[in-house]
Amino acid sequence: MSSLLFQRTAPRIVEEDGAFRTRMLEIATGLDNVIALGRGDPDFHTPKHVVEAAKQALDDNQHHYTGPTGLPQLRAAICDNLKSRYGLDYTADEIIVTAGVQESIMLCMLGLVQAGDEVLITSPRFTTYDTAVQLCGGTPMPVPTHQKDDFALDVAEIESRITDKTRMFVLVSPNNPTGAVTPPDVIRKIADLAIAHDILIIADEIYAALIYPPHEHLSLATLPGMKERTITLNGFSKTYAMTGWRVGYMAAPADFVDKLTEPRHTLSINTCTVSQFAALAALTGPQDEMQATFREYAERRDYLMGALTEAGFSYGAPGGAFYIYTNISSSGMKAKEFCETLLRQTGVMVFPGDMFGEPNSDFIRISYLQPLPLIEEAMRRIKAFVASRTEASA
């Protein structure tokens, strides 16, 4: 029998299928020598100078509240970085520092989505967006991308889903879980579409520093007429291996930022002060460690694409981030069965496309966030697993 609190849960709390992730983690705890290629958590250490800056902040008694929008010097550094790296023109009063991009997403939806609104979202997708939209009374509307296009967005897919209820489009590039990069010419078409249909854009650029040549990134808010209707999201978790520090930010016109300041205060008052000093050091300190990390990601990516092809799997070639969205239909199993059986029999953990908005999926997400020797061992296990299944069915 369900508890009284469960019975009286508000309808805005929708039931998500977190059971499979939990089961996978429980299985993994009972196994030895597990190679985790599921979560999007970099295996590299946070750069030493970033950690030292946090220690210094503690020694300097910098562990009290900041203003809700964040340290002034961090917001200024964010503006400098957005300008130098992406050509974006923001001032410090157009920045809110949040507890990771997760909080930025929730803050955006609280500020913009009303009951009955539809929000278009690049799909397969990071389903935090679905939850945030639903909590605000809106309806998430997936915009599908396809393996044959390396999961790149097709503007026609967006336009065909625009209705009189469409409030905004969420553009995630590079995308999670596919690693797909939306090309600059498509970004320009999306801008034209947004203006023509008067819709807002969330440009989630958390992976924008992780793009492999010849792919290119174009920030939507740099285009004519787009800054006023775009919220740019970014953060430190992926680029600087700072997932647990919980520092992200949103950039938007100053009057909108001002209007969201009190709701942001209500959510968590301010982002962890020590983490903000660490983030400041990440932006203003040496970048060579981050660049070396990216070169390592590129090497892992190249190896995995070749190894997956050898294993008989196809995929959309990732232009960015650190994921390969892999089609495992040749195994004769659906993604959930494949992932659970693979984990139980080989100790390799990957996640099914079902966790990224694709029920009954033929795809798995592999994150290359382990040292290359471990990835090579994981692929040896996967190849042996596939071979044993083939022999058993012969």
C-alpha positions as CSV (number, residue, x, y, z in Angstrom):
1,M,0.0,0.0,0.0
2,S,1.4,3.4,-1.0
3,S,2.1,6.0,1.7
4,L,-0.1,9.0,2.4
5,L,2.6,11.4,1.1
6,F,2.8,9.3,-2.1
7,Q,-0.9,9.5,-2.6
8,R,-0.9,13.2,-2.2
9,T,2.0,14.0,-4.5
10,A,1.2,16.9,-6.8
11,P,0.3,15.9,-10.4
12,R,3.3,18.0,-11.6
13,I,5.6,15.2,-10.3
14,V,5.5,12.7,-13.2
15,E,6.8,9.2,-12.7
16,E,10.0,8.7,-14.7
17,D,11.6,5.3,-15.3
18,G,14.7,5.5,-13.1
19,A,14.4,1.8,-12.2
20,F,16.7,0.6,-15.0
21,R,19.5,2.9,-14.0
22,T,19.2,1.8,-10.4
23,R,19.2,-1.9,-11.4
24,M,22.3,-1.4,-13.4
25,L,24.1,0.3,-10.6
26,E,23.0,-2.4,-8.2
27,I,24.3,-5.1,-10.5
28,A,27.6,-3.3,-10.8
29,T,28.1,-3.2,-7.0
30,G,28.0,-7.0,-6.9
31,L,30.7,-7.4,-9.7
32,D,34.5,-7.1,-9.7
33,N,36.5,-5.3,-12.3
34,V,33.6,-3.3,-13.8
35,I,34.5,-0.9,-16.6
36,A,32.0,2.0,-16.5
37,L,31.4,3.6,-19.9
38,G,27.9,4.9,-19.0
39,R,28.0,8.2,-17.1
40,G,29.0,11.5,-18.5
41,D,31.6,12.2,-15.7
42,P,35.2,12.8,-17.0
43,D,37.8,10.5,-15.5
44,F,40.4,13.2,-15.4
45,H,41.2,15.1,-12.2
46,T,40.2,18.7,-11.9
47,P,43.3,20.7,-12.9
48,K,45.6,21.2,-9.9
49,H,45.6,25.0,-10.1
50,V,41.8,25.0,-9.8
51,V,41.9,22.8,-6.7
52,E,44.5,25.0,-5.2
53,A,42.4,28.1,-5.8
54,A,39.5,26.4,-3.9
55,K,41.9,25.6,-1.0
56,Q,43.1,29.2,-1.0
57,A,39.5,30.5,-0.9
58,L,38.8,28.4,2.2
59,D,42.0,29.7,3.9
60,D,40.9,33.2,3.0
61,N,37.5,32.7,4.7
62,Q,35.7,32.8,1.3
63,H,32.9,30.4,2.3
64,H,30.0,32.7,2.9
65,Y,27.1,33.8,0.7
66,T,27.7,35.6,-2.6
67,G,25.0,37.5,-4.4
68,P,22.4,35.3,-6.1
69,T,23.9,35.9,-9.6
70,G,27.4,34.9,-8.5
71,L,30.8,36.5,-7.8
72,P,31.2,39.7,-9.9
73,Q,34.8,38.7,-10.9
74,L,33.6,35.3,-12.1
75,R,30.7,36.8,-14.1
76,A,33.2,39.2,-15.7
77,A,35.6,36.3,-16.5
78,I,32.7,34.3,-18.0
79,C,31.9,37.3,-20.3
80,D,35.5,37.5,-21.4
81,N,35.6,33.8,-22.2
82,L,32.3,33.8,-24.1
83,K,33.6,36.7,-26.2
84,S,37.1,35.3,-26.9
85,R,36.0,31.7,-27.5
86,Y,32.6,32.1,-29.2
87,G,32.2,35.7,-30.2
88,L,29.3,36.3,-27.8
89,D,28.7,39.8,-26.4
90,Y,27.5,39.6,-22.8
91,T,28.1,41.9,-19.8
92,A,28.3,40.8,-16.2
93,D,24.7,41.9,-15.5
94,E,23.6,39.4,-18.2
95,I,25.0,36.4,-16.3
96,I,23.6,34.2,-13.6
97,V,26.0,31.6,-12.1
98,T,24.0,28.5,-11.1
99,A,24.5,25.2,-9.4
100,G,25.5,23.4,-12.6
101,V,23.7,23.8,-15.9
102,Q,21.0,21.6,-14.3
103,E,19.8,24.5,-12.2
104,S,20.0,26.9,-15.2
105,I,17.7,24.6,-17.1
106,M,15.1,24.6,-14.3
107,L,15.4,28.3,-13.9
108,C,14.8,28.9,-17.6
109,M,11.7,26.8,-17.5
110,L,10.4,28.4,-14.4
111,G,10.9,31.8,-16.0
112,L,9.4,31.0,-19.4
113,V,7.1,28.0,-19.6
114,Q,3.4,28.3,-18.8
115,A,0.8,25.6,-18.5
116,G,0.0,24.2,-22.0
117,D,3.2,25.4,-23.6
118,E,5.1,23.1,-25.9
119,V,8.9,23.0,-25.9
120,L,10.7,21.4,-28.8
121,I,13.9,19.5,-27.8
122,T,16.6,17.9,-29.9
123,S,16.2,14.2,-29.6
124,P,17.5,11.7,-28.5
125,R,18.1,13.9,-25.6
126,F,19.1,14.7,-22.1
127,T,15.8,14.1,-20.4
128,T,16.3,16.6,-17.6
129,Y,14.7,19.0,-20.1
130,D,11.6,16.8,-20.2
131,T,11.3,16.8,-16.4
132,A,11.8,20.6,-16.1
133,V,9.2,21.4,-18.8
134,Q,6.7,19.0,-17.2
135,L,7.2,20.5,-13.7
136,C,6.3,23.9,-15.1
137,G,3.1,22.5,-16.8
138,G,4.5,22.3,-20.3
139,T,4.8,19.5,-22.8
140,P,8.2,18.4,-24.2
141,M,8.1,17.7,-27.9
142,P,11.0,15.7,-29.3
143,V,12.6,16.8,-32.6
144,P,14.1,13.5,-33.9
145,T,17.6,13.2,-35.4
146,H,18.8,10.2,-37.3
147,Q,21.8,8.0,-37.6
148,K,22.0,8.4,-41.4
149,D,22.7,12.1,-40.8
150,D,25.1,11.4,-37.9
151,F,22.2,12.7,-35.8
152,A,22.6,16.2,-37.1
153,L,19.5,18.4,-36.9
154,D,17.2,18.9,-39.9
155,V,15.5,22.2,-39.9
156,A,12.4,20.7,-41.6
157,E,12.0,18.4,-38.6
158,I,11.8,21.4,-36.3
159,E,9.5,23.4,-38.5
160,S,7.0,20.5,-39.0
161,R,6.5,20.4,-35.2
162,I,5.9,24.1,-34.6
163,T,2.3,24.8,-33.5
164,D,0.5,27.8,-31.9
165,K,1.5,26.3,-28.6
166,T,5.2,26.2,-29.3
167,R,7.0,28.3,-26.7
168,M,10.7,27.5,-27.4
169,F,13.2,25.2,-29.0
170,V,16.0,23.7,-27.0
171,L,19.2,23.4,-29.1
172,V,21.9,21.2,-27.6
173,S,25.1,21.2,-29.7
174,P,27.2,19.2,-29.4
175,N,24.3,16.9,-28.2
176,N,24.1,14.4,-25.5
177,P,23.8,11.4,-26.1
178,T,24.8,11.5,-29.8
179,G,27.8,13.9,-29.8
180,A,26.2,15.5,-32.9
181,V,27.3,19.0,-33.8
182,T,24.7,21.2,-35.5
183,P,26.6,22.8,-38.5
184,P,26.8,26.6,-38.8
185,D,24.5,26.8,-41.9
186,V,21.8,24.9,-39.9
187,I,22.3,27.2,-36.9
188,R,21.6,30.1,-39.2
189,K,18.4,28.4,-40.6
190,I,17.3,27.8,-37.0
191,A,17.7,31.5,-36.2
192,D,15.6,32.4,-39.3
193,L,13.0,29.9,-38.2
194,A,12.9,31.3,-34.6
195,I,12.4,34.8,-35.8
196,A,9.8,33.8,-38.4
197,H,7.7,31.9,-35.9
198,D,8.5,34.1,-32.9
199,I,9.8,31.3,-30.7
200,L,12.5,31.4,-28.0
201,I,15.7,29.4,-28.0
202,I,17.7,27.7,-25.2
203,A,21.2,27.2,-26.6
204,D,22.8,24.6,-24.4
205,E,26.6,24.8,-25.2
206,I,28.0,22.8,-22.3
207,Y,30.0,20.7,-24.7
208,A,31.0,23.5,-27.1
209,A,34.7,23.4,-26.1
210,L,34.8,19.7,-27.1
211,I,34.5,19.7,-30.9
212,Y,36.5,17.6,-33.3
213,P,37.8,18.9,-36.6
214,P,36.4,19.5,-39.2
215,H,33.2,20.3,-37.2
216,E,32.6,23.9,-36.2
217,H,30.6,25.5,-33.5
218,L,28.4,28.6,-34.0
219,S,26.8,30.2,-31.0
220,L,23.2,31.1,-31.9
221,A,23.1,34.3,-29.9
222,T,25.8,35.9,-32.1
223,L,23.4,36.0,-35.1
224,P,21.3,39.1,-35.9
225,G,18.1,39.4,-33.9
226,M,18.9,36.3,-31.8
227,K,20.4,37.6,-28.5
228,E,17.1,39.0,-27.4
229,R,15.3,35.6,-27.8
230,T,18.1,33.3,-26.7
231,I,19.4,32.0,-23.4
232,T,22.9,30.6,-23.7
233,L,23.8,27.9,-21.2
234,N,27.3,26.7,-20.4
235,G,29.4,25.5,-17.5
236,F,32.6,23.9,-16.1
237,S,31.7,20.3,-15.6
238,K,32.7,18.8,-18.9
239,T,35.5,21.1,-20.1
240,Y,37.4,21.3,-16.8
241,A,36.4,17.9,-15.3
242,M,34.5,19.7,-12.5
243,T,31.2,17.7,-12.4
244,G,31.0,17.6,-8.6
245,W,31.9,21.3,-8.1
246,R,28.4,22.2,-9.6
247,V,29.1,25.4,-11.4
248,G,27.2,26.4,-14.5
249,Y,25.7,29.6,-15.9
250,M,23.1,31.2,-18.1
251,A,23.6,34.3,-20.2
252,A,20.6,36.3,-21.3
253,P,19.5,40.0,-21.7
254,A,20.0,42.0,-18.4
255,D,16.3,42.7,-17.8
256,F,15.4,39.0,-18.0
257,V,18.4,38.1,-15.7
258,D,17.2,40.7,-13.2
259,K,13.7,39.2,-13.3
260,L,15.1,35.7,-12.5
261,T,17.4,36.8,-9.7
262,E,14.9,36.3,-6.9
263,P,13.7,32.9,-8.2
264,R,17.3,31.9,-8.5
265,H,17.8,33.0,-4.9
266,T,14.8,30.9,-3.9
267,L,16.3,27.8,-5.5
268,S,19.6,27.7,-3.7
269,I,20.6,31.3,-2.7
270,N,23.9,31.1,-4.6
271,T,26.3,28.6,-6.2
272,C,28.8,27.2,-3.7
273,T,31.2,30.0,-3.0
274,V,34.3,27.9,-3.0
275,S,33.3,26.3,-6.3
276,Q,32.9,29.8,-7.8
277,F,36.5,30.7,-6.9
278,A,37.6,27.4,-8.4
279,A,35.7,28.2,-11.6
280,L,37.3,31.6,-11.7
281,A,40.7,29.9,-11.6
282,A,39.7,27.5,-14.4
283,L,38.8,30.4,-16.7
284,T,41.7,32.7,-15.9
285,G,44.5,30.1,-15.3
286,P,46.5,28.0,-17.8
287,Q,44.5,26.0,-20.4
288,D,47.1,23.5,-21.4
289,E,45.8,20.7,-19.2
290,M,42.3,21.2,-20.7
291,Q,43.8,21.0,-24.2
292,A,45.7,17.9,-23.4
293,T,42.5,16.3,-22.1
294,F,40.8,17.1,-25.3
295,R,43.6,15.4,-27.3
296,E,43.1,12.3,-25.2
297,Y,39.4,12.4,-25.9
298,A,40.1,12.6,-29.6
299,E,42.4,9.6,-29.4
300,R,39.8,7.5,-27.5
301,R,37.1,8.6,-30.0
302,D,39.1,7.5,-33.0
303,Y,39.9,4.1,-31.4
304,L,36.3,3.4,-30.4
305,M,34.9,4.2,-33.8
306,G,37.3,1.7,-35.4
307,A,36.7,-0.9,-32.7
308,L,32.9,-0.6,-32.9
309,T,33.0,-1.1,-36.6
310,E,35.1,-4.2,-36.2
311,A,32.5,-5.5,-33.7
312,G,29.8,-5.1,-36.3
313,F,28.1,-2.1,-34.9
314,S,27.2,1.1,-36.7
315,Y,26.9,4.6,-35.2
316,G,26.5,8.3,-35.9
317,A,30.0,9.7,-36.0
318,P,30.2,12.1,-33.1
319,G,31.4,15.6,-34.0
320,G,31.8,16.6,-30.3
321,A,31.4,15.8,-26.6
322,F,32.6,12.3,-25.4
323,Y,29.8,9.9,-26.5
324,I,29.2,7.5,-29.3
325,Y,25.6,6.6,-29.9
326,T,25.8,3.1,-31.1
327,N,23.3,0.9,-33.0
328,I,23.4,-2.6,-31.5
329,S,20.4,-4.0,-33.5
330,S,22.8,-6.4,-35.2
331,S,23.1,-8.2,-31.8
332,G,19.5,-9.3,-32.0
333,M,18.7,-7.6,-28.7
334,K,17.1,-4.3,-27.8
335,A,19.2,-1.8,-25.9
336,K,18.0,-2.5,-22.3
337,E,18.5,-6.3,-22.7
338,F,21.9,-5.7,-24.3
339,C,23.1,-3.4,-21.6
340,E,22.0,-5.6,-18.7
341,T,23.3,-8.8,-20.2
342,L,26.6,-7.2,-21.2
343,L,27.1,-5.9,-17.6
344,R,26.2,-9.2,-16.0
345,Q,28.4,-11.3,-18.3
346,T,31.4,-9.0,-18.9
347,G,31.4,-6.2,-16.3
348,V,31.1,-3.5,-19.0
349,M,28.5,-0.8,-18.2
350,V,26.9,1.2,-20.9
351,F,23.5,2.9,-21.0
352,P,20.5,2.2,-23.3
353,G,18.9,4.8,-25.6
354,D,15.7,4.3,-23.5
355,M,17.3,6.6,-20.9
356,F,17.5,9.3,-23.6
357,G,13.9,9.5,-24.6
358,E,13.8,6.5,-27.0
359,P,11.7,3.7,-25.6
360,N,12.4,0.2,-27.0
361,S,15.7,1.6,-28.4
362,D,18.2,-0.1,-30.7
363,F,20.9,2.3,-29.5
364,I,23.3,2.5,-26.5
365,R,25.4,5.4,-25.4
366,I,29.1,4.7,-24.8
367,S,31.0,7.4,-23.0
368,Y,34.8,7.3,-23.6
369,L,35.6,8.5,-20.1
370,Q,38.1,5.9,-19.1
371,P,41.8,5.6,-19.9
372,L,42.4,4.1,-23.3
373,P,43.8,0.8,-22.0
374,L,40.5,0.3,-20.1
375,I,38.5,1.2,-23.2
376,E,40.5,-1.3,-25.2
377,E,39.8,-4.0,-22.5
378,A,36.1,-3.1,-22.6
379,M,36.0,-3.5,-26.4
380,R,37.7,-6.9,-26.1
381,R,35.0,-8.0,-23.7
382,I,32.2,-6.5,-25.9
383,K,33.6,-8.3,-29.0
384,A,33.8,-11.6,-27.2
385,F,30.3,-11.1,-25.9
386,V,28.9,-10.4,-29.4
387,A,30.9,-13.4,-30.8
388,S,29.4,-15.7,-28.1
389,R,25.9,-14.6,-28.9
390,T,26.5,-15.2,-32.6
391,E,27.8,-18.7,-32.0
392,A,24.9,-19.5,-29.6
393,S,22.4,-18.5,-32.3
394,A,24.1,-20.3,-35.1
